Amino acid sequence: MAFVFSDTDIERIASVLGVTPIRDGSLARFELHDAQSGRSLTLEIKMTLELPPETGFEGPSNLVSIYAASSFLQLQNCTGFLASKELGEVIFVAKQGGLTNGLVIEREAGCSLYANVDDRLLSADFTQLPPEMIMSAVALSMTESLFGDLG
């Protein structure tokens, strides 16, 4: 079964990010601002997005979008998320065909995207990786527990 965000998921994300979501049907919108850095961004989660049958997709999908001053990022078909109060961030993940894509949203209105990361890197010895690949491997390795043997 495809992953679908629940109301409890939305509440957990809101708690970690420290903002109250604006709800409109299956859309949850989080507006983040950080006075110290001057950053702001808007996170939108579109839950249970129904795709037309002719697309070949079965069941609901979902969409995670980021609107920022100089960028727009989108993670389609999110397969799970990890929300950490201790880190002050939420990691949205889309896994498919041995690859992981991750969108990391920070409480302080920061955002990072890691795309097409080979799943083997998530359990690799990080000290053996090229420096350019360490951040994505470390950030996304925390999500491995979401998928167990399904990865």
MOPEHU-V416515 format. One record per residue. PSI is psi in whole degrees, 0 to 359 (* if undefined). BURIAL is b if it has 9 or more other C-alpha atoms within 8 Angstrom, else e. Layout:
psi=PSI burial=BURIAL
psi=PSI burial=BURIAL
This chain:
psi=141 burial=e
psi=150 burial=e
psi=135 burial=e
psi=131 burial=b
psi=137 burial=b
psi=169 burial=e
psi=324 burial=e
psi=320 burial=e
psi=314 burial=e
psi=319 burial=b
psi=320 burial=e
psi=316 burial=b
psi=316 burial=b
psi=318 burial=b
psi=315 burial=b
psi=318 burial=b
psi=345 burial=b
psi=28 burial=e
psi=156 burial=b
psi=127 burial=e
psi=149 burial=b
psi=120 burial=e
psi=139 burial=e
psi=91 burial=e
psi=239 burial=e
psi=14 burial=e
psi=131 burial=b
psi=127 burial=b
psi=130 burial=b
psi=121 burial=b
psi=115 burial=b
psi=137 burial=b
psi=139 burial=b
psi=107 burial=b
psi=321 burial=e
psi=316 burial=e
psi=342 burial=e
psi=6 burial=e
psi=150 burial=b
psi=149 burial=b
psi=162 burial=b
psi=129 burial=b
psi=128 burial=b
psi=134 burial=b
psi=116 burial=b
psi=109 burial=b
psi=153 burial=b
psi=54 burial=b
psi=114 burial=b
psi=125 burial=e
psi=146 burial=b
psi=144 burial=e
psi=327 burial=e
psi=349 burial=e
psi=341 burial=e
psi=358 burial=e
psi=140 burial=e
psi=139 burial=e
psi=180 burial=e
psi=154 burial=b
psi=179 burial=b
psi=164 burial=b
psi=131 burial=b
psi=121 burial=b
psi=146 burial=b
psi=128 burial=b
psi=121 burial=b
psi=172 burial=b
psi=321 burial=e
psi=17 burial=e
psi=160 burial=e
psi=126 burial=e
psi=148 burial=e
psi=134 burial=e
psi=113 burial=b
psi=152 burial=b
psi=50 burial=e
psi=131 burial=b
psi=358 burial=b
psi=176 burial=b
psi=160 burial=b
psi=124 burial=b
psi=125 burial=b
psi=113 burial=b
psi=322 burial=b
psi=318 burial=e
psi=343 burial=e
psi=38 burial=b
psi=159 burial=b
psi=131 burial=b
psi=118 burial=b
psi=136 burial=b
psi=142 burial=b
psi=116 burial=b
psi=137 burial=b
psi=133 burial=e
psi=40 burial=e
psi=7 burial=e
psi=146 burial=b
psi=135 burial=b
psi=135 burial=b
psi=140 burial=b
psi=115 burial=b
psi=122 burial=b
psi=126 burial=b
psi=147 burial=b
psi=328 burial=b
psi=26 burial=e
psi=33 burial=b
psi=160 burial=b
psi=139 burial=e
psi=144 burial=e
psi=132 burial=b
psi=120 burial=b
psi=142 burial=e
psi=44 burial=e
psi=124 burial=b
psi=129 burial=b
psi=332 burial=b
psi=332 burial=e
psi=337 burial=e
psi=337 burial=b
psi=13 burial=e
psi=163 burial=e
psi=108 burial=e
psi=333 burial=e
psi=345 burial=e
psi=355 burial=e
psi=152 burial=b
psi=145 burial=e
psi=326 burial=e
psi=341 burial=e
psi=352 burial=e
psi=314 burial=b
psi=315 burial=e
psi=318 burial=b
psi=317 burial=b
psi=312 burial=b
psi=315 burial=e
psi=341 burial=b
psi=333 burial=b
psi=340 burial=e
psi=354 burial=b
psi=325 burial=b
psi=342 burial=e
psi=333 burial=e
psi=350 burial=e
psi=234 burial=e
psi=5 burial=e
psi=336 burial=e
psi=* burial=b
